């Protein structure tokens, strides 16, 4: 999946918006070496290739403190 950033995006916010998870961020950085040329906050219009087989978001188990 190919996406473009909007102003003030970070890589993890882009992954969360399109994939629903930030797992595998190292893989995405490896696929997009040009991201190293930018800081943490990406400028608008940067092309990012996201994997199509991204891991499914993990579910959280609810814990009750009181019954």
KELOBA-303252 format. One record per atom (N, C-alpha, C): x, y, z; atom name. Coordinates in Angstrom, 1 decimal, decimal comma. Example, Ala and Ser with C-alpha at 12.3 -4.5 7.8 and 13.67 -1.06 7.14 Angstrom:
BEGIN
X = 13,2; Y = -5,7; Z = 7,8; atom = N
X = 12,3; Y = -4,5; Z = 7,8; atom = CA
X = 13,2; Y = -3,3; Z = 7,8; atom = C
X = 12,8; Y = -2,2; Z = 7,1; atom = N
X = 13,7; Y = -1,1; Z = 7,1; atom = CA
X = 12,9; Y = 0,0; Z = 7,9; atom = C
//
This chain:
BEGIN
X = 0,9; Y = -1,2; Z = 0,0; atom = N
X = 0,0; Y = 0,0; Z = 0,0; atom = CA
X = 0,9; Y = 1,2; Z = 0,0; atom = C
X = 0,6; Y = 2,2; Z = -0,9; atom = N
X = 1,4; Y = 3,4; Z = -1,0; atom = CA
X = 0,5; Y = 4,6; Z = -0,4; atom = C
X = 1,1; Y = 5,3; Z = 0,5; atom = N
X = 0,4; Y = 6,5; Z = 1,0; atom = CA
X = 1,3; Y = 7,7; Z = 1,0; atom = C
X = 0,8; Y = 8,9; Z = 1,2; atom = N
X = 1,5; Y = 10,1; Z = 1,3; atom = CA
X = 1,2; Y = 10,8; Z = 2,7; atom = C
X = 2,2; Y = 11,4; Z = 3,2; atom = N
X = 2,0; Y = 12,0; Z = 4,5; atom = CA
X = 1,3; Y = 13,3; Z = 4,4; atom = C
X = 0,7; Y = 13,8; Z = 5,5; atom = N
X = 0,1; Y = 15,1; Z = 5,6; atom = CA
X = 1,0; Y = 15,9; Z = 6,6; atom = C
X = 0,8; Y = 17,2; Z = 6,7; atom = N
X = 1,7; Y = 18,0; Z = 7,6; atom = CA
X = 1,6; Y = 17,5; Z = 9,0; atom = C
X = 2,8; Y = 17,4; Z = 9,6; atom = N
X = 3,0; Y = 17,0; Z = 11,0; atom = CA
X = 2,8; Y = 15,5; Z = 11,3; atom = C
X = 2,9; Y = 14,7; Z = 10,2; atom = N
X = 2,8; Y = 13,2; Z = 10,4; atom = CA
X = 4,1; Y = 12,7; Z = 11,0; atom = C
X = 4,0; Y = 11,6; Z = 11,7; atom = N
X = 5,1; Y = 10,8; Z = 12,1; atom = CA
X = 4,9; Y = 9,4; Z = 11,5; atom = C
X = 5,9; Y = 8,6; Z = 11,4; atom = N
X = 5,8; Y = 7,3; Z = 10,8; atom = CA
X = 4,8; Y = 6,5; Z = 11,6; atom = C
X = 4,9; Y = 6,5; Z = 12,9; atom = N
X = 4,0; Y = 5,7; Z = 13,7; atom = CA
X = 2,5; Y = 6,2; Z = 13,6; atom = C
X = 2,3; Y = 7,5; Z = 13,4; atom = N
X = 0,9; Y = 8,0; Z = 13,2; atom = CA
X = 0,4; Y = 7,5; Z = 11,9; atom = C
X = 1,2; Y = 7,5; Z = 10,8; atom = N
X = 0,8; Y = 7,0; Z = 9,5; atom = CA
X = 0,5; Y = 5,5; Z = 9,6; atom = C
X = 1,3; Y = 4,7; Z = 10,3; atom = N
X = 1,0; Y = 3,3; Z = 10,4; atom = CA
X = -0,2; Y = 3,1; Z = 11,2; atom = C
X = -0,5; Y = 3,8; Z = 12,2; atom = N
X = -1,7; Y = 3,6; Z = 13,0; atom = CA
X = -2,9; Y = 4,0; Z = 12,2; atom = C
X = -2,8; Y = 5,1; Z = 11,4; atom = N
X = -4,0; Y = 5,5; Z = 10,6; atom = CA
X = -4,4; Y = 4,5; Z = 9,6; atom = C
X = -3,3; Y = 3,9; Z = 8,9; atom = N
X = -3,6; Y = 3,0; Z = 7,8; atom = CA
X = -3,6; Y = 1,5; Z = 8,1; atom = C
X = -2,9; Y = 1,1; Z = 9,1; atom = N
X = -2,7; Y = -0,3; Z = 9,5; atom = CA
X = -3,4; Y = -0,6; Z = 10,8; atom = C
X = -3,6; Y = 0,4; Z = 11,6; atom = N
X = -4,2; Y = 0,1; Z = 12,9; atom = CA
X = -3,2; Y = -0,5; Z = 14,0; atom = C
X = -2,0; Y = -0,4; Z = 13,6; atom = N
X = -0,9; Y = -0,9; Z = 14,5; atom = CA
X = 0,4; Y = -0,2; Z = 14,2; atom = C
X = 1,3; Y = -0,2; Z = 15,2; atom = N
X = 2,7; Y = 0,3; Z = 14,9; atom = CA
X = 3,7; Y = -0,8; Z = 14,9; atom = C
X = 3,2; Y = -2,1; Z = 15,0; atom = N
X = 4,1; Y = -3,2; Z = 15,0; atom = CA
X = 4,7; Y = -3,3; Z = 13,7; atom = C
X = 6,0; Y = -3,6; Z = 13,6; atom = N
X = 6,7; Y = -3,8; Z = 12,4; atom = CA
X = 7,3; Y = -2,5; Z = 11,8; atom = C
X = 7,4; Y = -1,5; Z = 12,7; atom = N
X = 7,9; Y = -0,2; Z = 12,3; atom = CA
X = 9,3; Y = -0,3; Z = 11,7; atom = C
X = 10,1; Y = -1,3; Z = 12,2; atom = N
X = 11,5; Y = -1,5; Z = 11,7; atom = CA
X = 11,4; Y = -1,9; Z = 10,3; atom = C
X = 10,5; Y = -2,8; Z = 10,0; atom = N
X = 10,3; Y = -3,3; Z = 8,6; atom = CA
X = 9,9; Y = -2,2; Z = 7,7; atom = C
X = 9,0; Y = -1,3; Z = 8,1; atom = N
X = 8,6; Y = -0,2; Z = 7,3; atom = CA
X = 9,8; Y = 0,8; Z = 7,0; atom = C
X = 10,6; Y = 1,0; Z = 8,0; atom = N
X = 11,8; Y = 1,9; Z = 7,8; atom = CA
X = 12,7; Y = 1,2; Z = 6,8; atom = C
X = 12,9; Y = -0,1; Z = 6,9; atom = N
X = 13,7; Y = -0,8; Z = 6,0; atom = CA
X = 13,2; Y = -0,7; Z = 4,5; atom = C
X = 11,9; Y = -0,7; Z = 4,4; atom = N
X = 11,3; Y = -0,6; Z = 3,0; atom = CA
X = 11,3; Y = 0,9; Z = 2,5; atom = C
X = 11,6; Y = 1,8; Z = 3,4; atom = N
X = 11,5; Y = 3,3; Z = 3,0; atom = CA
X = 12,8; Y = 4,0; Z = 3,5; atom = C
X = 13,9; Y = 3,6; Z = 2,9; atom = N
X = 15,2; Y = 4,2; Z = 3,4; atom = CA
X = 15,2; Y = 5,7; Z = 3,3; atom = C
X = 14,4; Y = 6,3; Z = 2,4; atom = N
X = 14,4; Y = 7,8; Z = 2,3; atom = CA
X = 13,9; Y = 8,5; Z = 3,5; atom = C
X = 13,2; Y = 7,7; Z = 4,4; atom = N
X = 12,6; Y = 8,4; Z = 5,6; atom = CA
X = 13,8; Y = 8,9; Z = 6,5; atom = C
X = 14,9; Y = 8,3; Z = 6,4; atom = N
X = 16,1; Y = 8,7; Z = 7,2; atom = CA
X = 16,5; Y = 10,1; Z = 6,9; atom = C
X = 16,1; Y = 10,6; Z = 5,7; atom = N
X = 16,5; Y = 12,0; Z = 5,3; atom = CA
X = 15,7; Y = 13,0; Z = 6,0; atom = C
X = 14,6; Y = 12,6; Z = 6,7; atom = N
X = 13,7; Y = 13,5; Z = 7,4; atom = CA
X = 13,8; Y = 13,3; Z = 8,9; atom = C
X = 13,4; Y = 14,2; Z = 9,6; atom = N
X = 13,4; Y = 14,1; Z = 11,1; atom = CA
X = 12,2; Y = 13,2; Z = 11,5; atom = C
X = 11,9; Y = 13,3; Z = 12,8; atom = N
X = 10,8; Y = 12,5; Z = 13,4; atom = CA
X = 9,5; Y = 13,0; Z = 12,8; atom = C
X = 9,3; Y = 14,3; Z = 12,7; atom = N
X = 8,0; Y = 14,8; Z = 12,1; atom = CA
X = 8,3; Y = 14,9; Z = 10,6; atom = C
X = 7,5; Y = 14,2; Z = 9,8; atom = N
X = 7,7; Y = 14,2; Z = 8,4; atom = CA
X = 6,9; Y = 15,4; Z = 7,7; atom = C
X = 7,5; Y = 15,9; Z = 6,6; atom = N
X = 6,8; Y = 17,0; Z = 5,9; atom = CA
X = 5,7; Y = 16,4; Z = 5,1; atom = C
X = 4,8; Y = 17,2; Z = 4,6; atom = N
X = 3,6; Y = 16,8; Z = 3,8; atom = CA
X = 4,1; Y = 16,3; Z = 2,5; atom = C
X = 3,5; Y = 15,2; Z = 2,0; atom = N
X = 3,8; Y = 14,7; Z = 0,6; atom = CA
X = 4,8; Y = 13,7; Z = 0,5; atom = C
X = 5,4; Y = 13,2; Z = 1,6; atom = N
X = 6,4; Y = 12,1; Z = 1,6; atom = CA
X = 5,7; Y = 10,8; Z = 1,3; atom = C
X = 6,2; Y = 10,1; Z = 0,3; atom = N
X = 5,7; Y = 8,8; Z = -0,2; atom = CA
X = 6,2; Y = 7,8; Z = 0,8; atom = C
X = 5,3; Y = 6,9; Z = 1,3; atom = N
X = 5,6; Y = 5,8; Z = 2,2; atom = CA
X = 4,9; Y = 4,6; Z = 1,7; atom = C
X = 5,7; Y = 3,5; Z = 1,5; atom = N
X = 5,2; Y = 2,2; Z = 1,1; atom = CA
X = 5,0; Y = 1,4; Z = 2,4; atom = C
X = 3,8; Y = 1,0; Z = 2,6; atom = N
X = 3,4; Y = 0,1; Z = 3,8; atom = CA
X = 3,2; Y = -1,3; Z = 3,3; atom = C
X = 3,6; Y = -2,3; Z = 4,2; atom = N
X = 3,4; Y = -3,7; Z = 3,8; atom = CA
X = 1,9; Y = -4,0; Z = 3,7; atom = C
X = 1,6; Y = -4,9; Z = 2,8; atom = N
X = 0,2; Y = -5,3; Z = 2,6; atom = CA
X = -0,1; Y = -6,4; Z = 3,7; atom = C
X = 0,9; Y = -7,1; Z = 4,2; atom = N
X = 0,7; Y = -8,2; Z = 5,1; atom = CA
X = 1,1; Y = -7,7; Z = 6,5; atom = C
X = 0,6; Y = -6,5; Z = 6,9; atom = N
X = 1,0; Y = -6,0; Z = 8,2; atom = CA
X = 0,3; Y = -6,9; Z = 9,3; atom = C
X = 0,9; Y = -6,9; Z = 10,5; atom = N
X = 0,4; Y = -7,7; Z = 11,6; atom = CA
X = -1,0; Y = -7,2; Z = 12,0; atom = C
X = -1,9; Y = -8,0; Z = 12,4; atom = N
X = -3,1; Y = -7,6; Z = 13,0; atom = CA
X = -2,9; Y = -6,9; Z = 14,3; atom = C
X = -3,7; Y = -5,8; Z = 14,5; atom = N
X = -3,6; Y = -5,1; Z = 15,8; atom = CA
X = -3,9; Y = -6,1; Z = 17,0; atom = C
X = -3,1; Y = -5,9; Z = 18,0; atom = N
X = -3,3; Y = -6,8; Z = 19,2; atom = CA
X = -4,5; Y = -6,3; Z = 20,0; atom = C
X = -5,3; Y = -7,2; Z = 20,5; atom = N
X = -6,4; Y = -6,8; Z = 21,4; atom = CA
X = -5,9; Y = -6,8; Z = 22,8; atom = C
X = -6,5; Y = -5,9; Z = 23,6; atom = N
X = -6,2; Y = -5,8; Z = 25,0; atom = CA
X = -7,2; Y = -6,5; Z = 25,8; atom = C
X = -6,8; Y = -7,2; Z = 26,8; atom = N
X = -7,7; Y = -7,9; Z = 27,7; atom = CA
X = -8,2; Y = -6,9; Z = 28,8; atom = C
X = -9,4; Y = -6,9; Z = 29,1; atom = N
X = -10,0; Y = -6,0; Z = 30,1; atom = CA
X = -9,8; Y = -6,7; Z = 31,5; atom = C
X = -9,3; Y = -5,9; Z = 32,4; atom = N
X = -9,2; Y = -6,4; Z = 33,8; atom = CA
X = -10,1; Y = -5,6; Z = 34,7; atom = C
X = -10,9; Y = -6,3; Z = 35,5; atom = N
X = -11,8; Y = -5,6; Z = 36,4; atom = CA
X = -11,1; Y = -5,6; Z = 37,8; atom = C
X = -11,1; Y = -4,4; Z = 38,4; atom = N
X = -10,5; Y = -4,3; Z = 39,7; atom = CA
X = -11,5; Y = -4,7; Z = 40,8; atom = C
X = -12,8; Y = -4,4; Z = 40,5; atom = N
X = -13,9; Y = -4,8; Z = 41,4; atom = CA
X = -15,0; Y = -5,5; Z = 40,6; atom = C
X = -15,7; Y = -6,4; Z = 41,3; atom = N
X = -16,8; Y = -7,1; Z = 40,6; atom = CA
X = -18,1; Y = -6,3; Z = 40,8; atom = C
//
